[in-house]
Every structure is written in structure tokens, then in C-alpha cells.
Amino acid sequence: MIVFWALFATGSTLFVTSVAQDSVPLAAAAIVAFIASSQVLRFAGRDQREPDLGVEARAFATVASASELADGSPSAPSEVAEPELFVAPVVDAAEEIVAAAAAAAPEPQLVAVLGRIDGLGAARASRLAAHFLTLDTLKAADIGALTTVDGIGPKLAATVHAAVAPDPRDVLKQIPGVGPATRESLASTFPTVVQLRTATVDELTTVRGIGPAMATRILAGLVA
């Protein structure tokens, strides 16, 4: 049990510190410590499920003999509390903490993408990862949403957005009838997919070669 409490205390300290410092590595270390502590406790409980009852059996035999001598009726053994009744709730609590820590941890793909952005730095990348948690959520964020993260100004937000946001040209390729020249013109006027999706038919028709029918088809294709 000493090993369990040592691991559990270490995991708790690491988890609290990771939240305070927005540190992904510390959060990962906390998860490992929690998992290790729950496994130690589970094995400890397993070892105790078949306790040595030799002493209890001998004591009962002595009491039973005395009882039989007194009134001729054998006594029933007292129920012995199962150790797992005490171990199981603690294991469940440890596993719930592990699950909560895992749910709060950013996905590895997001951490990897942020780590490749020049000029971002480990601390700011960690804060972004802790804030958005998944790559899809980060991709859907606009520059304004990125600047709500501590240490991310408009210029750096634009860099991050450009690095993770899908190229509108690639999205427009999926829409039938939109050729290379039209895709280029649209991308020049609406440099992000979010801007394209929120544009109106009238705004799209300001782009050369885009009529109302094509604008309607583009907007329908972006929603699909």
C-alpha cells in the first residue's frame, strides 16, 4: 500500500502542476503515475482475496469445541470481511481520476502539429493544446479565438491559423464545376474556408466568373 500511496500522491502533484503550468508532458506523466497506482492496488487486492485463514480456523475450532461441550450445538464461524470490499472503491476512484486526466489531455496529433510551427515555442504550443484539445477544434477556430489563449497575439495567431487551417483551394476542388482559375480567384478573395462558408451569394458573385447559380452551388458544396 505504501507504493500505491506514493504513486497516487505523485500523480496528483503532477496533475495539479500540469494544469497550473499548462504542461502536456507533466499531464502525461500524471496519467502514467495514476495508471501505475491503480495497477499496484489491483494486484494488492488480488493477493488478498484468498487470505490465510489458518489462525482463524484454529480459533474457531477451539471455540466450537467449547460450545459443543457447553450445550451440544456447534457454533457457526463469523463472516470474514472480504478485503476487496475495501480495495474496490479506492481502485474505482483511482481509475476515475485516470479517465478524467486522459479526457483532459490533448490528442497527440494536435501536439505534433503545434510542435512543428516555427516561432510558436513549447510553452505557447502547450497552452494552445490544453485549450483546444483536438486538431479539428483548432482548425475550426478563427484568429480571434486563437488570441484568447495567453501569449498568442494577432500575428502569431495568424501564423498558427495558416499552419493548421485547410487551404480553401483544396476544399473547392471537391465541388464539381469549380475550375483551377475560379478556385484561385475565390481563394484570393476569401483566404480561409471559414470566410468562404460565411460568405453570401452576393459576396461570391463579386468574384470574376462567379454567377448566382455557381455561387449557390459553391455554398451548398461547402456545407455538405
N, C-alpha and C positions, 0 to 999 in steps of 0.2 A: 504493500500500500504506500510505502514511502516513495517508491519510484513513480507511482501514479500521481501522487500529490505534487511531486517535484515537476513532472511533465505538465500537469494541468496548470500549475502556477506559472510555469514558463510560457505556456501557450497563451494564458490570459494576459500576461505582461506584454508579450509580443503583439497580441491583437490590439490592445489598447494603444500601444505605441504606434502601430501601423496606421490606426485611424487618426491619431493626433498629427502624425507626420506625413500622411498620405503616401505611405511607402508600400508598394506592391511586394517587394522581397520580404519585408517583415510580416506582411499578411500571409504570404505563402509559408513562411517559417512557423507562424502561429498555427496554421491548419495542420502542418506536419506534426507539431507537438500535441495538438488535440487528438489527432488520429492515433498517435503512439500511446497517449494516456488511456484512451478508450480501449485499445487492444490489450494493454497491460492489465487493466481492470477486468476485462472479459476473461482473460486467461486465469487471473487470480480467482475469479468466481467459479470458473470451470474446475479448478483444482480443489475447490472447497465443496463441490456438490456431493462428493462421496466421502464425508469425514470419517475419521477413525472413531468408531463408537465403542471400542473395547472397554474403556473405563466405564462409560455409561451402562453398557450391558452387564458388566460385573456388578455395578452398584444396584442395578435393577434386580439381578438375581438374588442379591443379599436381602433387599427389601421384600421381594416376593416370598422368599423362604420364611422371613419373619412374619409376614402377613398370613401365609398359609398356616403357620403354626398357631397364630392367634385365633383365626376364625375359619380356617379351612377353605377360603376362597382366594384364588390367585389375583394379584393386582395387575392392572394394565399399565404398560410403560407410558411415561409422559411424552408428549409430542416434542420433538426436537425442531426448533425453527430452522427452516432452510436458509443457508447463507445467501442464496441467490435472491431471496426476497429483499435483502438489504443492498445487494450489489446491483440488481437490475435497474432501480430508479436512478442510481448515480451514472450507470452506463448510458441510460437513455438521455440524461441531462447532458452528458459529455458529447453524445452523438448529435444532439440538437444544436449545441454550440458549434460543432464542426460543420453541420449543414448550413447554419447561418453564416459562418465565416466563408464557406465556399460560395454561397449565393452572393455575398458582397464582394467577392474577388473578381477583378476584370478578366475577361476572356484572354487567353494567351495571344490570339491573333491580333487583338487590339494593341496589346503591349508591344508586340513585334513591329507593327506598323508605325506606332509612335516613336519607337526607338530608332527608326531609320530616317526620321525627319531632321534635317540639318538645322542647327541653331535652337532646337527645342530644349535640349538638356534633360537629364534624368529626372530632376525634381518636378519640372513642369509636365513632363510626359507622365509621371506617376500621378499627378493631380488630375490631369485630363482622363487618364484611365480609370481612376477611382470615381470620377464624376459621371462618365458616360457608360462605363462597364462593358459595352459591346461595340464592335466596329460598325454595325448597322446603325446604332443610335448616334454615333459620332458622325457618320456620313450624312445622316438626316439633319444634323444641326447646322444652322447658318452661322455667319460670322458673329452676329450679336450674341448668340447662345454660347459660342466659344469664349467670348470676352468676359462672361460671368465667372469663369474659373480664375482663381487667384494667380496672378503672374502672366496672364495671357492678354496682351494688348491687341489693338486692331491689326497692326502689321503682322504680328506672329499668328493671330487668328486666321488672317488671310492665307498665310503660308500653310498652316495646318489644313485649312479647308481645301486649298488647291491640291494638297497631297492626298487627301482621302476621298474627296468628293468625286463621283463619277463624271467622266467627260460627257457633256451633252451630245457631242458628235456620236459617241458610241450608243447612247440611248436612242438617238434619232435614226440610227441605222436599222433599228428594229421596226420602224414604221414604213410600210410599203408606200412607194411613190415619192419619197423624200431622197433626192439625189445628193451627190457629194457637194455640188455648188450651193444647194439650198441648205444643207447641213452646216456648211461653213458660214454662210450668211447668218443663220439663226444663232450659231454659237458665238459669233462676233457681237451680236446684239444682246443675246441672253447667255452670258458666260457660265451659268450654273443651271443644273437641272431644276432646282427649286424655282428659279426665275422663270424658266420655261413653263413649268407646271402651273404657276400662279398668273401667267400672262392671260390676257383676254384675246378674243378673236380679233378685235380691232387693233390691239397692240401687235399681234403677229402679222397682220396684213400690212404693217408699216415696213416690213422686211421685203426687199425686192424679190419678186417671183412668188410671193405667198398671197393667194386669194382667199376669200372667205371659206370656200369648200375645203381647201387644203389646210387652212388654219384649224377648222373644226376637226378634221381628221387627225391632225397632229396632237391636239389637245386630248382627243379620245384615246390615241395611242399612248400618250404619256400617263394617262390614268390607268390603263389596262395593265 
